[in-house]
Amino acid sequence: MKADPRDPLLTAVLIEDDAFRADTLRATLSLARRRRRGRIARRTLAAAVLCAAALWWHLPQPPPASKPAITESGAMSIRSTPSPTLTIVRTKATAVTKIASRPSAVAIVATGDSIPRLAYLSDQQLFAALPDQRAALIAPGTPDACVIFY
């Protein structure tokens, strides 16, 4: 194919130039190397993150701090923590303290619902509550009864 002398870019591309080919090859290889190094770096980073997560997951957890006994009005509350699995536990006979209380010291507290109970309306009360509405009672006196407003 004959190159048009008025288009220098087309002339430069069509002429076989060894320097141009060498520069293009060098740039292509450089780009390929950069992409390969990026893939290797991403894989290495992902492996390091997975190893760090596995190590973090398997770190021994410190036992929860035991809270001191809480004393309220003469009563003591004791909180216990589970013993390690290989712990040997021995018990010994000790004196048991018996706590006696008077019935007058005990207060009985009654609670109620915080939500007021709903009052059920009869059919006549429902119709009387809505005098401006046109309503019909379907299947009165059965479990399937319903009111339709029209």
C-alpha positions as a Markdown table, in Angstrom:
| # | Residue | x | y | z |
|---|---|---|---|---|
| 1 | Met | 0.0 | 0.0 | 0.0 |
| 2 | Lys | 1.3 | 3.4 | -0.9 |
| 3 | Ala | 1.4 | 6.0 | 1.9 |
| 4 | Asp | 0.0 | 9.4 | 1.5 |
| 5 | Pro | 2.8 | 12.0 | 2.0 |
| 6 | Arg | 0.4 | 14.5 | 3.4 |
| 7 | Asp | -0.4 | 12.3 | 6.5 |
| 8 | Pro | 2.8 | 11.9 | 8.5 |
| 9 | Leu | 1.2 | 9.8 | 11.3 |
| 10 | Leu | 0.0 | 7.2 | 8.8 |
| 11 | Thr | 3.4 | 7.3 | 7.1 |
| 12 | Ala | 5.2 | 6.7 | 10.5 |
| 13 | Val | 2.9 | 3.7 | 11.3 |
| 14 | Leu | 3.3 | 2.1 | 7.9 |
| 15 | Ile | 7.0 | 2.4 | 7.6 |
| 16 | Glu | 8.8 | -0.5 | 9.3 |
| 17 | Asp | 10.7 | 1.1 | 12.1 |
| 18 | Asp | 12.8 | -1.1 | 14.4 |
| 19 | Ala | 13.1 | 1.6 | 17.0 |
| 20 | Phe | 9.3 | 2.0 | 17.2 |
| 21 | Arg | 8.8 | -1.8 | 17.5 |
| 22 | Ala | 11.4 | -2.0 | 20.3 |
| 23 | Asp | 9.8 | 0.9 | 22.2 |
| 24 | Thr | 6.4 | -0.7 | 21.9 |
| 25 | Leu | 7.7 | -4.1 | 23.0 |
| 26 | Arg | 9.5 | -2.5 | 26.0 |
| 27 | Ala | 6.3 | -0.5 | 27.1 |
| 28 | Thr | 4.2 | -3.6 | 26.7 |
| 29 | Leu | 6.5 | -5.8 | 28.8 |
| 30 | Ser | 6.8 | -3.1 | 31.4 |
| 31 | Leu | 3.0 | -2.9 | 31.7 |
| 32 | Ala | 2.7 | -6.7 | 31.9 |
| 33 | Arg | 5.4 | -6.7 | 34.7 |
| 34 | Arg | 3.6 | -4.0 | 36.6 |
| 35 | Arg | 0.3 | -5.9 | 36.4 |
| 36 | Arg | 1.9 | -9.1 | 37.5 |
| 37 | Arg | 3.6 | -7.4 | 40.5 |
| 38 | Gly | 0.2 | -5.9 | 41.4 |
| 39 | Arg | -1.5 | -9.3 | 41.3 |
| 40 | Ile | 1.2 | -10.8 | 43.5 |
| 41 | Ala | 1.0 | -8.0 | 46.0 |
| 42 | Arg | -2.8 | -8.3 | 46.2 |
| 43 | Arg | -2.6 | -12.1 | 46.8 |
| 44 | Thr | 0.2 | -11.6 | 49.4 |
| 45 | Leu | -1.9 | -8.9 | 51.2 |
| 46 | Ala | -5.0 | -11.2 | 51.2 |
| 47 | Ala | -3.0 | -14.1 | 52.6 |
| 48 | Ala | -1.6 | -11.8 | 55.3 |
| 49 | Val | -5.0 | -10.5 | 56.3 |
| 50 | Leu | -6.4 | -14.1 | 56.5 |
| 51 | Cys | -3.5 | -15.2 | 58.7 |
| 52 | Ala | -3.9 | -12.2 | 60.9 |
| 53 | Ala | -7.7 | -12.9 | 61.2 |
| 54 | Ala | -7.0 | -16.5 | 62.0 |
| 55 | Leu | -4.5 | -15.6 | 64.7 |
| 56 | Trp | -6.9 | -13.0 | 66.2 |
| 57 | Trp | -9.7 | -15.5 | 66.2 |
| 58 | His | -7.6 | -18.1 | 68.1 |
| 59 | Leu | -6.2 | -15.7 | 70.7 |
| 60 | Pro | -7.1 | -16.8 | 74.3 |
| 61 | Gln | -9.8 | -14.7 | 75.7 |
| 62 | Pro | -9.2 | -13.3 | 79.2 |
| 63 | Pro | -11.7 | -14.5 | 81.8 |
| 64 | Pro | -14.5 | -12.0 | 82.6 |
| 65 | Ala | -13.7 | -9.9 | 85.6 |
| 66 | Ser | -15.6 | -11.1 | 88.6 |
| 67 | Lys | -17.7 | -8.4 | 90.2 |
| 68 | Pro | -17.6 | -8.0 | 94.0 |
| 69 | Ala | -20.5 | -9.2 | 96.0 |
| 70 | Ile | -23.4 | -6.7 | 96.2 |
| 71 | Thr | -24.9 | -6.1 | 99.6 |
| 72 | Glu | -28.5 | -4.7 | 99.6 |
| 73 | Ser | -30.5 | -4.5 | 102.8 |
| 74 | Gly | -28.7 | -7.3 | 104.6 |
| 75 | Ala | -28.8 | -9.7 | 101.6 |
| 76 | Met | -25.7 | -10.7 | 99.8 |
| 77 | Ser | -25.6 | -11.7 | 96.1 |
| 78 | Ile | -22.7 | -13.9 | 95.0 |
| 79 | Arg | -21.8 | -14.2 | 91.4 |
| 80 | Ser | -19.7 | -17.2 | 90.3 |
| 81 | Thr | -17.6 | -18.0 | 87.2 |
| 82 | Pro | -17.2 | -21.4 | 85.6 |
| 83 | Ser | -14.1 | -23.3 | 86.6 |
| 84 | Pro | -11.5 | -24.5 | 84.0 |
| 85 | Thr | -12.2 | -28.1 | 82.8 |
| 86 | Leu | -9.3 | -29.7 | 84.5 |
| 87 | Thr | -9.9 | -28.2 | 88.0 |
| 88 | Ile | -10.4 | -30.6 | 90.9 |
| 89 | Val | -13.0 | -29.4 | 93.4 |
| 90 | Arg | -13.2 | -30.6 | 96.9 |
| 91 | Thr | -15.8 | -29.7 | 99.5 |
| 92 | Lys | -15.6 | -29.8 | 103.2 |
| 93 | Ala | -18.2 | -29.7 | 105.9 |
| 94 | Thr | -18.8 | -26.2 | 107.4 |
| 95 | Ala | -21.3 | -24.7 | 109.6 |
| 96 | Val | -24.4 | -23.5 | 107.7 |
| 97 | Thr | -25.8 | -20.1 | 108.7 |
| 98 | Lys | -29.6 | -20.1 | 108.8 |
| 99 | Ile | -31.3 | -16.8 | 108.2 |
| 100 | Ala | -34.6 | -16.3 | 109.9 |
| 101 | Ser | -37.1 | -13.6 | 109.0 |
| 102 | Arg | -40.3 | -12.4 | 110.4 |
| 103 | Pro | -43.5 | -12.4 | 108.3 |
| 104 | Ser | -44.1 | -8.8 | 109.1 |
| 105 | Ala | -40.8 | -7.9 | 107.4 |
| 106 | Val | -41.9 | -9.3 | 104.1 |
| 107 | Ala | -44.0 | -7.0 | 101.9 |
| 108 | Ile | -46.2 | -8.5 | 99.3 |
| 109 | Val | -46.3 | -6.4 | 96.2 |
| 110 | Ala | -49.1 | -6.8 | 93.6 |
| 111 | Thr | -48.6 | -5.6 | 90.0 |
| 112 | Gly | -51.1 | -4.8 | 87.3 |
| 113 | Asp | -51.1 | -4.3 | 83.6 |
| 114 | Ser | -49.6 | -1.1 | 82.4 |
| 115 | Ile | -52.0 | -1.1 | 79.4 |
| 116 | Pro | -55.7 | -0.6 | 80.3 |
| 117 | Arg | -57.9 | -3.5 | 79.4 |
| 118 | Leu | -60.0 | -3.1 | 76.3 |
| 119 | Ala | -63.8 | -2.9 | 76.8 |
| 120 | Tyr | -65.7 | -5.1 | 74.4 |
| 121 | Leu | -68.6 | -3.5 | 72.7 |
| 122 | Ser | -71.8 | -5.3 | 71.9 |
| 123 | Asp | -73.2 | -5.0 | 68.4 |
| 124 | Gln | -75.8 | -2.4 | 69.5 |
| 125 | Gln | -73.1 | -0.3 | 71.3 |
| 126 | Leu | -70.9 | -0.4 | 68.2 |
| 127 | Phe | -73.8 | 0.9 | 66.0 |
| 128 | Ala | -74.7 | 3.5 | 68.5 |
| 129 | Ala | -71.0 | 4.7 | 68.7 |
| 130 | Leu | -71.0 | 5.3 | 64.9 |
| 131 | Pro | -74.4 | 6.9 | 64.1 |
| 132 | Asp | -73.3 | 8.6 | 60.9 |
| 133 | Gln | -71.9 | 5.4 | 59.4 |
| 134 | Arg | -73.9 | 3.0 | 57.3 |
| 135 | Ala | -73.1 | -0.5 | 58.7 |
| 136 | Ala | -74.4 | -4.0 | 58.3 |
| 137 | Leu | -73.9 | -7.0 | 60.6 |
| 138 | Ile | -73.1 | -10.2 | 58.8 |
| 139 | Ala | -73.8 | -13.6 | 60.4 |
| 140 | Pro | -74.7 | -12.3 | 63.9 |
| 141 | Gly | -74.3 | -14.7 | 66.8 |
| 142 | Thr | -71.7 | -16.9 | 65.1 |
| 143 | Pro | -67.9 | -16.9 | 65.4 |
| 144 | Asp | -67.7 | -15.7 | 61.8 |
| 145 | Ala | -69.7 | -12.5 | 62.5 |
| 146 | Cys | -68.4 | -9.3 | 61.1 |
| 147 | Val | -69.5 | -5.7 | 60.6 |
| 148 | Ile | -69.3 | -4.1 | 57.2 |
| 149 | Phe | -69.4 | -0.3 | 56.7 |
| 150 | Tyr | -70.7 | 0.9 | 53.4 |
